[in-house]
Amino acid sequence: MTTRFIIFLSLFLIAGQVYAQQLIPFDYTSEEENPFIKENDSFKYYVSSGDTSNIVGLNEENNFYKLLNKSRKVIAEGNYIMDGEKYLQTGKWIERFDNGKVKLTGVYRRNKPIGTWQEFYNTGKVKTIYNYAIVVNERGLTNYCLSGTWQEFYPDGKLKVNGFYTANETRVSDTIVVEDPITERKVNKVSYRSEYTPAKTGTWEYYSENGELDKKEDF
């Protein structure tokens, strides 16, 4: 008799994650899910799967995506690759305010943020700078986690927060029910894997708006 596996309990939720993986919206799934609007020599346009008043434009020749708001201004853009029928963000991506200034920018690798990311105020001043690292666990599996220098700034450009995140490993258990091929009894089998979440480390500094050091925290 062939052993059958039935999923009994899914992975535990990880608390304390600072940012979700999809930082910049990629509001397109497929031609079946996103109603077609029109096309020209460069782009095909579809209804956004997020805010349906927005429009997604795809340049299939160059694998380029842009998201337009209801005023038809570009508010997000970047390249994508195909993985089977899935669309994955890749390379440098930019999200913009309605006034055209950059809101958020960084690099994706197969839908995962990597390297340095920057957030901006709508004036063009830098708001936050942070980093995502590639972490390889003991099984050789690749993970992505917020890790490295973290800096926040006031609207006038003065430093507000200066700190450092590290990728904290958490052992996560998955429980499945296995049917014994001889007794046909069902027994629980637990497997373990590594997940990584950002954790503050070292000394964090917090500054007042006049530039003076307000407090320090050690982790």
Secondary structure, DSSP 8 states (H G I E B T S, - for coil): ----EEEEE--------SS-S--S------TTTS-EEEE-SS-EEEE-SSSTTSEEEEETTTTEEEEE-TT--EEEEEEEEEETTEEEEEEEEEEE-TTS-EEEEEEEETTEEEEEEEEE-TTS-EEEEEEEEEEE-TTS-EEEEE-EEEEEE-TTS-EEEEEEEEEEEEEEEEEEEEE-TTT--EEEEEEEEEEEEEEEEEEEEEE-TTS-EEEEEE-
